[in-house]
Amino acid sequence: MARNLIPIPALAVALAPGAVLAHPGPHDGGGLAQGLAHALGSADHLIALVALALVLAPAAALALQRRAARRAGRRRARR
């Protein structure tokens, strides 16, 4: 069921891009490249991204292990 809900936020962002501006003002509207450069170019944003990656890495590793175990179980069941 969760897979069906993923397109809803993406659609909302696509239909209302001005609502998701983090820094509205005269410098908005630079596009995707400028937004990525801003996130990776400023120290506060970069620290936040690294901290988030460190927090989420164990959960991602666990999810990958579970996925591999499910696939292995399916392969054994087919034999």
PDB file with one MODEL, atoms N, CA, C and O in Angstrom:
MODEL        1
ATOM      1  N   MET A   1       0.819  -1.191   0.000  1.00  0.00           N
ATOM      2  CA  MET A   1       0.000   0.000   0.000  1.00  0.00           C
ATOM      3  C   MET A   1       0.865   1.258   0.000  1.00  0.00           C
ATOM      4  O   MET A   1       0.489   2.264  -0.601  1.00  0.00           O
ATOM      5  N   ALA A   2       2.003   1.214   0.657  1.00  0.00           N
ATOM      6  CA  ALA A   2       2.860   2.393   0.729  1.00  0.00           C
ATOM      7  C   ALA A   2       3.395   2.775  -0.641  1.00  0.00           C
ATOM      8  O   ALA A   2       3.644   3.953  -0.896  1.00  0.00           O
ATOM      9  N   ARG A   3       3.576   1.810  -1.520  1.00  0.00           N
ATOM     10  CA  ARG A   3       4.069   2.122  -2.866  1.00  0.00           C
ATOM     11  C   ARG A   3       3.100   3.018  -3.625  1.00  0.00           C
ATOM     12  O   ARG A   3       3.521   3.846  -4.434  1.00  0.00           O
ATOM     13  N   ASN A   4       1.834   2.861  -3.375  1.00  0.00           N
ATOM     14  CA  ASN A   4       0.836   3.655  -4.078  1.00  0.00           C
ATOM     15  C   ASN A   4       0.827   5.103  -3.627  1.00  0.00           C
ATOM     16  O   ASN A   4       0.332   5.962  -4.356  1.00  0.00           O
ATOM     17  N   LEU A   5       1.361   5.403  -2.447  1.00  0.00           N
ATOM     18  CA  LEU A   5       1.341   6.764  -1.925  1.00  0.00           C
ATOM     19  C   LEU A   5       2.536   7.597  -2.372  1.00  0.00           C
ATOM     20  O   LEU A   5       2.522   8.815  -2.195  1.00  0.00           O
ATOM     21  N   ILE A   6       3.560   6.989  -2.938  1.00  0.00           N
ATOM     22  CA  ILE A   6       4.771   7.716  -3.325  1.00  0.00           C
ATOM     23  C   ILE A   6       4.495   8.782  -4.381  1.00  0.00           C
ATOM     24  O   ILE A   6       5.024   9.886  -4.249  1.00  0.00           O
ATOM     25  N   PRO A   7       3.709   8.527  -5.409  1.00  0.00           N
ATOM     26  CA  PRO A   7       3.504   9.560  -6.431  1.00  0.00           C
ATOM     27  C   PRO A   7       2.742  10.788  -5.944  1.00  0.00           C
ATOM     28  O   PRO A   7       2.834  11.845  -6.568  1.00  0.00           O
ATOM     29  N   ILE A   8       2.000  10.681  -4.859  1.00  0.00           N
ATOM     30  CA  ILE A   8       1.194  11.814  -4.402  1.00  0.00           C
ATOM     31  C   ILE A   8       2.067  13.005  -3.993  1.00  0.00           C
ATOM     32  O   ILE A   8       1.816  14.111  -4.470  1.00  0.00           O
ATOM     33  N   PRO A   9       3.093  12.832  -3.123  1.00  0.00           N
ATOM     34  CA  PRO A   9       3.945  13.992  -2.806  1.00  0.00           C
ATOM     35  C   PRO A   9       4.712  14.510  -4.022  1.00  0.00           C
ATOM     36  O   PRO A   9       4.907  15.718  -4.163  1.00  0.00           O
ATOM     37  N   ALA A  10       5.141  13.618  -4.887  1.00  0.00           N
ATOM     38  CA  ALA A  10       5.854  14.049  -6.090  1.00  0.00           C
ATOM     39  C   ALA A  10       4.943  14.894  -6.971  1.00  0.00           C
ATOM     40  O   ALA A  10       5.379  15.899  -7.531  1.00  0.00           O
ATOM     41  N   LEU A  11       3.710  14.503  -7.094  1.00  0.00           N
ATOM     42  CA  LEU A  11       2.750  15.266  -7.882  1.00  0.00           C
ATOM     43  C   LEU A  11       2.485  16.624  -7.251  1.00  0.00           C
ATOM     44  O   LEU A  11       2.383  17.627  -7.957  1.00  0.00           O
ATOM     45  N   ALA A  12       2.375  16.664  -5.934  1.00  0.00           N
ATOM     46  CA  ALA A  12       2.141  17.931  -5.241  1.00  0.00           C
ATOM     47  C   ALA A  12       3.301  18.894  -5.443  1.00  0.00           C
ATOM     48  O   ALA A  12       3.089  20.087  -5.656  1.00  0.00           O
ATOM     49  N   VAL A  13       4.519  18.385  -5.378  1.00  0.00           N
ATOM     50  CA  VAL A  13       5.693  19.232  -5.586  1.00  0.00           C
ATOM     51  C   VAL A  13       5.748  19.723  -7.026  1.00  0.00           C
ATOM     52  O   VAL A  13       6.100  20.874  -7.283  1.00  0.00           O
ATOM     53  N   ALA A  14       5.400  18.855  -7.952  1.00  0.00           N
ATOM     54  CA  ALA A  14       5.424  19.250  -9.361  1.00  0.00           C
ATOM     55  C   ALA A  14       4.387  20.324  -9.673  1.00  0.00           C
ATOM     56  O   ALA A  14       4.616  21.190 -10.517  1.00  0.00           O
ATOM     57  N   LEU A  15       3.253  20.264  -8.993  1.00  0.00           N
ATOM     58  CA  LEU A  15       2.185  21.224  -9.270  1.00  0.00           C
ATOM     59  C   LEU A  15       2.347  22.548  -8.519  1.00  0.00           C
ATOM     60  O   LEU A  15       1.777  23.561  -8.925  1.00  0.00           O
ATOM     61  N   ALA A  16       3.117  22.547  -7.433  1.00  0.00           N
ATOM     62  CA  ALA A  16       3.289  23.759  -6.633  1.00  0.00           C
ATOM     63  C   ALA A  16       4.757  23.969  -6.277  1.00  0.00           C
ATOM     64  O   ALA A  16       5.107  23.915  -5.098  1.00  0.00           O
ATOM     65  N   PRO A  17       5.628  24.208  -7.259  1.00  0.00           N
ATOM     66  CA  PRO A  17       7.052  24.332  -6.952  1.00  0.00           C
ATOM     67  C   PRO A  17       7.376  25.537  -6.077  1.00  0.00           C
ATOM     68  O   PRO A  17       8.354  25.493  -5.331  1.00  0.00           O
ATOM     69  N   GLY A  18       6.613  26.586  -6.139  1.00  0.00           N
ATOM     70  CA  GLY A  18       6.885  27.759  -5.324  1.00  0.00           C
ATOM     71  C   GLY A  18       6.659  27.522  -3.842  1.00  0.00           C
ATOM     72  O   GLY A  18       7.225  28.226  -3.006  1.00  0.00           O
ATOM     73  N   ALA A  19       5.841  26.544  -3.514  1.00  0.00           N
ATOM     74  CA  ALA A  19       5.536  26.266  -2.112  1.00  0.00           C
ATOM     75  C   ALA A  19       6.680  25.570  -1.395  1.00  0.00           C
ATOM     76  O   ALA A  19       6.708  25.544  -0.165  1.00  0.00           O
ATOM     77  N   VAL A  20       7.618  25.011  -2.134  1.00  0.00           N
ATOM     78  CA  VAL A  20       8.701  24.260  -1.500  1.00  0.00           C
ATOM     79  C   VAL A  20      10.025  25.031  -1.505  1.00  0.00           C
ATOM     80  O   VAL A  20      11.072  24.453  -1.213  1.00  0.00           O
ATOM     81  N   LEU A  21       9.993  26.297  -1.825  1.00  0.00           N
ATOM     82  CA  LEU A  21      11.220  27.077  -1.819  1.00  0.00           C
ATOM     83  C   LEU A  21      11.704  27.269  -0.388  1.00  0.00           C
ATOM     84  O   LEU A  21      10.959  27.739   0.472  1.00  0.00           O
ATOM     85  N   ALA A  22      12.951  26.904  -0.143  1.00  0.00           N
ATOM     86  CA  ALA A  22      13.498  27.045   1.199  1.00  0.00           C
ATOM     87  C   ALA A  22      13.937  28.477   1.468  1.00  0.00           C
ATOM     88  O   ALA A  22      13.863  28.948   2.603  1.00  0.00           O
ATOM     89  N   HIS A  23      14.389  29.167   0.436  1.00  0.00           N
ATOM     90  CA  HIS A  23      14.899  30.526   0.584  1.00  0.00           C
ATOM     91  C   HIS A  23      14.246  31.424  -0.467  1.00  0.00           C
ATOM     92  O   HIS A  23      14.896  31.796  -1.444  1.00  0.00           O
ATOM     93  N   PRO A  24      12.983  31.776  -0.282  1.00  0.00           N
ATOM     94  CA  PRO A  24      12.331  32.622  -1.278  1.00  0.00           C
ATOM     95  C   PRO A  24      12.940  34.024  -1.286  1.00  0.00           C
ATOM     96  O   PRO A  24      13.467  34.497  -0.279  1.00  0.00           O
ATOM     97  N   GLY A  25      12.858  34.648  -2.396  1.00  0.00           N
ATOM     98  CA  GLY A  25      13.413  35.989  -2.522  1.00  0.00           C
ATOM     99  C   GLY A  25      13.895  36.228  -3.939  1.00  0.00           C
ATOM    100  O   GLY A  25      13.470  35.537  -4.865  1.00  0.00           O
ATOM    101  N   PRO A  26      14.775  37.196  -4.114  1.00  0.00           N
ATOM    102  CA  PRO A  26      15.207  37.536  -5.466  1.00  0.00           C
ATOM    103  C   PRO A  26      16.088  36.475  -6.116  1.00  0.00           C
ATOM    104  O   PRO A  26      16.273  36.499  -7.333  1.00  0.00           O
ATOM    105  N   HIS A  27      16.633  35.552  -5.340  1.00  0.00           N
ATOM    106  CA  HIS A  27      17.524  34.548  -5.898  1.00  0.00           C
ATOM    107  C   HIS A  27      16.836  33.210  -6.153  1.00  0.00           C
ATOM    108  O   HIS A  27      17.512  32.233  -6.474  1.00  0.00           O
ATOM    109  N   ASP A  28      15.514  33.139  -6.021  1.00  0.00           N
ATOM    110  CA  ASP A  28      14.860  31.865  -6.304  1.00  0.00           C
ATOM    111  C   ASP A  28      14.692  31.692  -7.811  1.00  0.00           C
ATOM    112  O   ASP A  28      14.711  32.666  -8.562  1.00  0.00           O
ATOM    113  N   GLY A  29      14.531  30.479  -8.231  1.00  0.00           N
ATOM    114  CA  GLY A  29      14.334  30.202  -9.645  1.00  0.00           C
ATOM    115  C   GLY A  29      15.618  29.868 -10.375  1.00  0.00           C
ATOM    116  O   GLY A  29      15.691  30.034 -11.593  1.00  0.00           O
ATOM    117  N   GLY A  30      16.624  29.403  -9.671  1.00  0.00           N
ATOM    118  CA  GLY A  30      17.877  29.040 -10.315  1.00  0.00           C
ATOM    119  C   GLY A  30      17.849  27.673 -10.935  1.00  0.00           C
ATOM    120  O   GLY A  30      18.729  27.333 -11.725  1.00  0.00           O
ATOM    121  N   GLY A  31      16.863  26.887 -10.598  1.00  0.00           N
ATOM    122  CA  GLY A  31      16.750  25.561 -11.168  1.00  0.00           C
ATOM    123  C   GLY A  31      17.379  24.484 -10.301  1.00  0.00           C
ATOM    124  O   GLY A  31      17.873  24.744  -9.204  1.00  0.00           O
ATOM    125  N   LEU A  32      17.345  23.285 -10.821  1.00  0.00           N
ATOM    126  CA  LEU A  32      17.825  22.130 -10.082  1.00  0.00           C
ATOM    127  C   LEU A  32      19.328  22.202  -9.824  1.00  0.00           C
ATOM    128  O   LEU A  32      19.776  21.917  -8.713  1.00  0.00           O
ATOM    129  N   ALA A  33      20.096  22.572 -10.815  1.00  0.00           N
ATOM    130  CA  ALA A  33      21.554  22.618 -10.665  1.00  0.00           C
ATOM    131  C   ALA A  33      21.969  23.614  -9.581  1.00  0.00           C
ATOM    132  O   ALA A  33      22.847  23.318  -8.770  1.00  0.00           O
ATOM    133  N   GLN A  34      21.356  24.768  -9.565  1.00  0.00           N
ATOM    134  CA  GLN A  34      21.688  25.754  -8.540  1.00  0.00           C
ATOM    135  C   GLN A  34      21.247  25.267  -7.165  1.00  0.00           C
ATOM    136  O   GLN A  34      21.934  25.524  -6.177  1.00  0.00           O
ATOM    137  N   GLY A  35      20.144  24.587  -7.083  1.00  0.00           N
ATOM    138  CA  GLY A  35      19.683  24.053  -5.806  1.00  0.00           C
ATOM    139  C   GLY A  35      20.622  22.987  -5.254  1.00  0.00           C
ATOM    140  O   GLY A  35      20.906  22.967  -4.057  1.00  0.00           O
ATOM    141  N   LEU A  36      21.104  22.102  -6.122  1.00  0.00           N
ATOM    142  CA  LEU A  36      22.054  21.083  -5.675  1.00  0.00           C
ATOM    143  C   LEU A  36      23.385  21.704  -5.300  1.00  0.00           C
ATOM    144  O   LEU A  36      24.004  21.295  -4.318  1.00  0.00           O
ATOM    145  N   ALA A  37      23.831  22.679  -6.059  1.00  0.00           N
ATOM    146  CA  ALA A  37      25.092  23.348  -5.742  1.00  0.00           C
ATOM    147  C   ALA A  37      24.986  24.071  -4.396  1.00  0.00           C
ATOM    148  O   ALA A  37      25.950  24.099  -3.631  1.00  0.00           O
ATOM    149  N   HIS A  38      23.840  24.644  -4.110  1.00  0.00           N
ATOM    150  CA  HIS A  38      23.638  25.330  -2.836  1.00  0.00           C
ATOM    151  C   HIS A  38      23.711  24.348  -1.671  1.00  0.00           C
ATOM    152  O   HIS A  38      24.326  24.637  -0.644  1.00  0.00           O
ATOM    153  N   ALA A  39      23.081  23.188  -1.836  1.00  0.00           N
ATOM    154  CA  ALA A  39      23.074  22.196  -0.761  1.00  0.00           C
ATOM    155  C   ALA A  39      24.460  21.608  -0.525  1.00  0.00           C
ATOM    156  O   ALA A  39      24.812  21.305   0.615  1.00  0.00           O
ATOM    157  N   LEU A  40      25.237  21.446  -1.558  1.00  0.00           N
ATOM    158  CA  LEU A  40      26.562  20.849  -1.412  1.00  0.00           C
ATOM    159  C   LEU A  40      27.652  21.884  -1.213  1.00  0.00           C
ATOM    160  O   LEU A  40      28.768  21.527  -0.837  1.00  0.00           O
ATOM    161  N   GLY A  41      27.368  23.143  -1.451  1.00  0.00           N
ATOM    162  CA  GLY A  41      28.383  24.181  -1.374  1.00  0.00           C
ATOM    163  C   GLY A  41      28.460  24.917  -0.053  1.00  0.00           C
ATOM    164  O   GLY A  41      29.470  25.558   0.238  1.00  0.00           O
ATOM    165  N   SER A  42      27.423  24.838   0.746  1.00  0.00           N
ATOM    166  CA  SER A  42      27.459  25.545   2.029  1.00  0.00           C
ATOM    167  C   SER A  42      27.688  24.539   3.154  1.00  0.00           C
ATOM    168  O   SER A  42      27.130  23.442   3.139  1.00  0.00           O
ATOM    169  N   ALA A  43      28.503  24.915   4.116  1.00  0.00           N
ATOM    170  CA  ALA A  43      28.923  23.993   5.171  1.00  0.00           C
ATOM    171  C   ALA A  43      27.749  23.500   6.021  1.00  0.00           C
ATOM    172  O   ALA A  43      27.701  22.322   6.375  1.00  0.00           O
ATOM    173  N   ASP A  44      26.808  24.380   6.352  1.00  0.00           N
ATOM    174  CA  ASP A  44      25.702  23.947   7.206  1.00  0.00           C
ATOM    175  C   ASP A  44      24.838  22.893   6.529  1.00  0.00           C
ATOM    176  O   ASP A  44      24.396  21.941   7.171  1.00  0.00           O
ATOM    177  N   HIS A  45      24.597  23.061   5.236  1.00  0.00           N
ATOM    178  CA  HIS A  45      23.807  22.070   4.506  1.00  0.00           C
ATOM    179  C   HIS A  45      24.582  20.764   4.357  1.00  0.00           C
ATOM    180  O   HIS A  45      24.014  19.680   4.492  1.00  0.00           O
ATOM    181  N   LEU A  46      25.864  20.868   4.083  1.00  0.00           N
ATOM    182  CA  LEU A  46      26.687  19.674   3.907  1.00  0.00           C
ATOM    183  C   LEU A  46      26.771  18.874   5.204  1.00  0.00           C
ATOM    184  O   LEU A  46      26.699  17.645   5.176  1.00  0.00           O
ATOM    185  N   ILE A  47      26.920  19.547   6.327  1.00  0.00           N
ATOM    186  CA  ILE A  47      26.962  18.861   7.625  1.00  0.00           C
ATOM    187  C   ILE A  47      25.631  18.150   7.888  1.00  0.00           C
ATOM    188  O   ILE A  47      25.613  17.020   8.376  1.00  0.00           O
ATOM    189  N   ALA A  48      24.540  18.803   7.568  1.00  0.00           N
ATOM    190  CA  ALA A  48      23.229  18.184   7.771  1.00  0.00           C
ATOM    191  C   ALA A  48      23.063  16.950   6.883  1.00  0.00           C
ATOM    192  O   ALA A  48      22.510  15.945   7.329  1.00  0.00           O
ATOM    193  N   LEU A  49      23.529  17.009   5.644  1.00  0.00           N
ATOM    194  CA  LEU A  49      23.419  15.864   4.744  1.00  0.00           C
ATOM    195  C   LEU A  49      24.270  14.693   5.231  1.00  0.00           C
ATOM    196  O   LEU A  49      23.828  13.545   5.179  1.00  0.00           O
ATOM    197  N   VAL A  50      25.469  14.967   5.697  1.00  0.00           N
ATOM    198  CA  VAL A  50      26.341  13.902   6.207  1.00  0.00           C
ATOM    199  C   VAL A  50      25.740  13.297   7.478  1.00  0.00           C
ATOM    200  O   VAL A  50      25.749  12.077   7.642  1.00  0.00           O
ATOM    201  N   ALA A  51      25.224  14.129   8.369  1.00  0.00           N
ATOM    202  CA  ALA A  51      24.609  13.623   9.590  1.00  0.00           C
ATOM    203  C   ALA A  51      23.400  12.742   9.268  1.00  0.00           C
ATOM    204  O   ALA A  51      23.210  11.696   9.887  1.00  0.00           O
ATOM    205  N   LEU A  52      22.604  13.156   8.322  1.00  0.00           N
ATOM    206  CA  LEU A  52      21.444  12.364   7.920  1.00  0.00           C
ATOM    207  C   LEU A  52      21.870  11.031   7.333  1.00  0.00           C
ATOM    208  O   LEU A  52      21.256  10.001   7.614  1.00  0.00           O
ATOM    209  N   ALA A  53      22.915  11.043   6.523  1.00  0.00           N
ATOM    210  CA  ALA A  53      23.417   9.796   5.951  1.00  0.00           C
ATOM    211  C   ALA A  53      23.919   8.855   7.035  1.00  0.00           C
ATOM    212  O   ALA A  53      23.680   7.649   6.965  1.00  0.00           O
ATOM    213  N   LEU A  54      24.610   9.389   8.034  1.00  0.00           N
ATOM    214  CA  LEU A  54      25.114   8.550   9.127  1.00  0.00           C
ATOM    215  C   LEU A  54      23.985   7.953   9.953  1.00  0.00           C
ATOM    216  O   LEU A  54      24.090   6.827  10.438  1.00  0.00           O
ATOM    217  N   VAL A  55      22.921   8.698  10.110  1.00  0.00           N
ATOM    218  CA  VAL A  55      21.777   8.203  10.885  1.00  0.00           C
ATOM    219  C   VAL A  55      21.011   7.139  10.100  1.00  0.00           C
ATOM    220  O   VAL A  55      20.560   6.151  10.679  1.00  0.00           O
ATOM    221  N   LEU A  56      20.860   7.331   8.794  1.00  0.00           N
ATOM    222  CA  LEU A  56      20.042   6.421   7.995  1.00  0.00           C
ATOM    223  C   LEU A  56      20.798   5.224   7.451  1.00  0.00           C
ATOM    224  O   LEU A  56      20.168   4.269   6.998  1.00  0.00           O
ATOM    225  N   ALA A  57      22.130   5.235   7.477  1.00  0.00           N
ATOM    226  CA  ALA A  57      22.919   4.138   6.912  1.00  0.00           C
ATOM    227  C   ALA A  57      22.602   2.790   7.555  1.00  0.00           C
ATOM    228  O   ALA A  57      22.441   1.812   6.826  1.00  0.00           O
ATOM    229  N   PRO A  58      22.505   2.687   8.875  1.00  0.00           N
ATOM    230  CA  PRO A  58      22.176   1.375   9.454  1.00  0.00           C
ATOM    231  C   PRO A  58      20.800   0.855   9.020  1.00  0.00           C
ATOM    232  O   PRO A  58      20.636  -0.343   8.787  1.00  0.00           O
ATOM    233  N   ALA A  59      19.838   1.728   8.913  1.00  0.00           N
ATOM    234  CA  ALA A  59      18.504   1.302   8.481  1.00  0.00           C
ATOM    235  C   ALA A  59      18.536   0.835   7.028  1.00  0.00           C
ATOM    236  O   ALA A  59      17.875  -0.141   6.672  1.00  0.00           O
ATOM    237  N   ALA A  60      19.301   1.528   6.194  1.00  0.00           N
ATOM    238  CA  ALA A  60      19.413   1.132   4.794  1.00  0.00           C
ATOM    239  C   ALA A  60      20.119  -0.209   4.663  1.00  0.00           C
ATOM    240  O   ALA A  60      19.719  -1.045   3.853  1.00  0.00           O
ATOM    241  N   ALA A  61      21.165  -0.421   5.455  1.00  0.00           N
ATOM    242  CA  ALA A  61      21.877  -1.697   5.419  1.00  0.00           C
ATOM    243  C   ALA A  61      20.960  -2.837   5.848  1.00  0.00           C
ATOM    244  O   ALA A  61      20.976  -3.908   5.241  1.00  0.00           O
ATOM    245  N   LEU A  62      20.170  -2.616   6.879  1.00  0.00           N
ATOM    246  CA  LEU A  62      19.235  -3.638   7.345  1.00  0.00           C
ATOM    247  C   LEU A  62      18.191  -3.950   6.274  1.00  0.00           C
ATOM    248  O   LEU A  62      17.847  -5.112   6.054  1.00  0.00           O
ATOM    249  N   ALA A  63      17.694  -2.917   5.616  1.00  0.00           N
ATOM    250  CA  ALA A  63      16.709  -3.125   4.553  1.00  0.00           C
ATOM    251  C   ALA A  63      17.304  -3.926   3.398  1.00  0.00           C
ATOM    252  O   ALA A  63      16.637  -4.795   2.836  1.00  0.00           O
ATOM    253  N   LEU A  64      18.552  -3.639   3.044  1.00  0.00           N
ATOM    254  CA  LEU A  64      19.202  -4.390   1.972  1.00  0.00           C
ATOM    255  C   LEU A  64      19.424  -5.846   2.366  1.00  0.00           C
ATOM    256  O   LEU A  64      19.273  -6.740   1.534  1.00  0.00           O
ATOM    257  N   GLN A  65      19.779  -6.093   3.620  1.00  0.00           N
ATOM    258  CA  GLN A  65      19.958  -7.467   4.086  1.00  0.00           C
ATOM    259  C   GLN A  65      18.635  -8.232   4.044  1.00  0.00           C
ATOM    260  O   GLN A  65      18.592  -9.389   3.626  1.00  0.00           O
ATOM    261  N   ARG A  66      17.575  -7.589   4.472  1.00  0.00           N
ATOM    262  CA  ARG A  66      16.265  -8.246   4.446  1.00  0.00           C
ATOM    263  C   ARG A  66      15.825  -8.539   3.021  1.00  0.00           C
ATOM    264  O   ARG A  66      15.256  -9.594   2.742  1.00  0.00           O
ATOM    265  N   ARG A  67      16.089  -7.605   2.127  1.00  0.00           N
ATOM    266  CA  ARG A  67      15.726  -7.805   0.728  1.00  0.00           C
ATOM    267  C   ARG A  67      16.500  -8.977   0.136  1.00  0.00           C
ATOM    268  O   ARG A  67      15.934  -9.801  -0.583  1.00  0.00           O
ATOM    269  N   ALA A  68      17.800  -9.053   0.440  1.00  0.00           N
ATOM    270  CA  ALA A  68      18.612 -10.166  -0.059  1.00  0.00           C
ATOM    271  C   ALA A  68      18.128 -11.494   0.510  1.00  0.00           C
ATOM    272  O   ALA A  68      18.113 -12.501  -0.198  1.00  0.00           O
ATOM    273  N   ALA A  69      17.735 -11.509   1.775  1.00  0.00           N
ATOM    274  CA  ALA A  69      17.235 -12.739   2.386  1.00  0.00           C
ATOM    275  C   ALA A  69      15.922 -13.180   1.742  1.00  0.00           C
ATOM    276  O   ALA A  69      15.707 -14.372   1.525  1.00  0.00           O
ATOM    277  N   ARG A  70      15.052 -12.233   1.439  1.00  0.00           N
ATOM    278  CA  ARG A  70      13.788 -12.573   0.761  1.00  0.00           C
ATOM    279  C   ARG A  70      14.042 -13.154  -0.617  1.00  0.00           C
ATOM    280  O   ARG A  70      13.413 -14.133  -1.017  1.00  0.00           O
ATOM    281  N   ARG A  71      14.979 -12.536  -1.345  1.00  0.00           N
ATOM    282  CA  ARG A  71      15.298 -13.050  -2.682  1.00  0.00           C
ATOM    283  C   ARG A  71      15.882 -14.452  -2.610  1.00  0.00           C
ATOM    284  O   ARG A  71      15.548 -15.314  -3.422  1.00  0.00           O
ATOM    285  N   ALA A  72      16.754 -14.675  -1.635  1.00  0.00           N
ATOM    286  CA  ALA A  72      17.350 -15.998  -1.467  1.00  0.00           C
ATOM    287  C   ALA A  72      16.269 -17.022  -1.124  1.00  0.00           C
ATOM    288  O   ALA A  72      16.313 -18.156  -1.602  1.00  0.00           O
ATOM    289  N   GLY A  73      15.308 -16.630  -0.304  1.00  0.00           N
ATOM    290  CA  GLY A  73      14.212 -17.525   0.045  1.00  0.00           C
ATOM    291  C   GLY A  73      13.352 -17.864  -1.149  1.00  0.00           C
ATOM    292  O   GLY A  73      12.905 -19.002  -1.296  1.00  0.00           O
ATOM    293  N   ARG A  74      13.115 -16.883  -2.005  1.00  0.00           N
ATOM    294  CA  ARG A  74      12.327 -17.134  -3.218  1.00  0.00           C
ATOM    295  C   ARG A  74      13.070 -18.076  -4.167  1.00  0.00           C
ATOM    296  O   ARG A  74      12.461 -18.943  -4.792  1.00  0.00           O
ATOM    297  N   ARG A  75      14.384 -17.899  -4.270  1.00  0.00           N
ATOM    298  CA  ARG A  75      15.162 -18.772  -5.152  1.00  0.00           C
ATOM    299  C   ARG A  75      15.120 -20.215  -4.635  1.00  0.00           C
ATOM    300  O   ARG A  75      14.987 -21.154  -5.420  1.00  0.00           O
ATOM    301  N   ARG A  76      15.232 -20.387  -3.313  1.00  0.00           N
ATOM    302  CA  ARG A  76      15.174 -21.726  -2.749  1.00  0.00           C
ATOM    303  C   ARG A  76      13.797 -22.348  -2.957  1.00  0.00           C
ATOM    304  O   ARG A  76      13.687 -23.552  -3.185  1.00  0.00           O
ATOM    305  N   ALA A  77      12.759 -21.540  -2.882  1.00  0.00           N
ATOM    306  CA  ALA A  77      11.396 -22.056  -3.039  1.00  0.00           C
ATOM    307  C   ALA A  77      11.144 -22.505  -4.479  1.00  0.00           C
ATOM    308  O   ALA A  77      10.350 -23.419  -4.704  1.00  0.00           O
ATOM    309  N   ARG A  78      11.795 -21.890  -5.443  1.00  0.00           N
ATOM    310  CA  ARG A  78      11.595 -22.241  -6.851  1.00  0.00           C
ATOM    311  C   ARG A  78      12.257 -23.573  -7.205  1.00  0.00           C
ATOM    312  O   ARG A  78      11.843 -24.236  -8.156  1.00  0.00           O
ATOM    313  N   ARG A  79      13.261 -23.960  -6.459  1.00  0.00           N
ATOM    314  CA  ARG A  79      14.006 -25.184  -6.787  1.00  0.00           C
ATOM    315  C   ARG A  79      13.264 -26.413  -6.409  1.00  0.00           C
ATOM    316  O   ARG A  79      13.757 -27.521  -6.621  1.00  0.00           O
TER     317      ARG A  79
ENDMDL
END
